[in-house]
Amino acid sequence: MVNVSILADVVWADAWARTGMGFGVVFSVLLILVFVLVAFGLFSRIKGKKHTQAQAPQPAPLKAAPQAVAPAATASDADKAAIATALYLYFQNVHDEESNVITIQHNANSAWHRELNPRLAH
């Protein structure tokens, strides 16, 4: 049972005013946060447009005759061996066998453990 004298001593106008002030502060801070985040979004969008416009490729001038494309550099023997090994291992389905078991070994006699639990110190 609620003690009626305690409820009678409460100034309800002050309680509701404090409640309203609390809600007002929370919503004001949230509103300010929304405005700040929107401003950052607009700023980054404007900055991104300037960045992409600055790096836009300029159209190449027309040339009278197209130039011949140089042949691609040939792969060295080490590159060929690496590719061949990778393909061989891929097609042989070679991979590490995992046990899917995690083993944690707890050493209660470590210096850190003794530091945290002085009663265990020898």
C-alpha positions, 0 to 999 in steps of 0.5 A, spaced: 500 500 500 502 506 498 503 511 503 498 517 501 502 522 505 508 521 501 504 522 495 501 529 498 508 532 499 510 532 492 509 538 488 506 535 482 507 542 478 515 541 479 515 534 477 512 535 471 516 541 469 522 537 470 520 531 466 518 536 461 525 539 461 528 532 461 524 530 455 526 537 452 533 537 453 533 530 450 529 531 443 533 538 443 540 534 443 537 529 438 535 534 433 541 538 433 545 531 432 540 530 426 542 537 423 550 536 424 549 529 421 545 532 415 550 538 414 556 533 414 553 529 409 551 535 404 559 537 405 561 530 403 557 530 397 559 537 395 566 535 396 566 529 392 563 532 386 568 537 386 573 531 387 570 527 381 570 534 377 577 535 378 579 528 376 574 528 370 578 525 364 579 530 358 577 527 351 583 525 347 585 529 341 584 526 335 590 523 332 591 522 324 593 515 325 592 510 330 599 507 334 600 500 334 599 497 341 606 494 344 605 487 346 604 485 353 610 483 357 611 475 357 611 472 363 617 469 367 619 462 368 618 464 376 611 467 374 609 461 370 611 456 375 607 459 380 601 459 376 602 452 374 603 450 382 596 454 384 592 451 378 595 444 380 593 445 388 586 448 386 584 442 382 587 437 387 583 440 392 589 440 397 587 444 403 589 444 411 584 440 415 581 443 420 578 440 427 574 445 428 576 445 436 578 451 439 583 448 445 584 454 451 590 452 456 589 456 462 596 457 466 594 459 473 601 460 475 603 466 470 605 472 473 599 476 471 595 471 474 599 472 481 599 479 480 591 479 480 590 474 485 595 476 491 593 470 495 595 465 490 603 468 490 608 463 493 
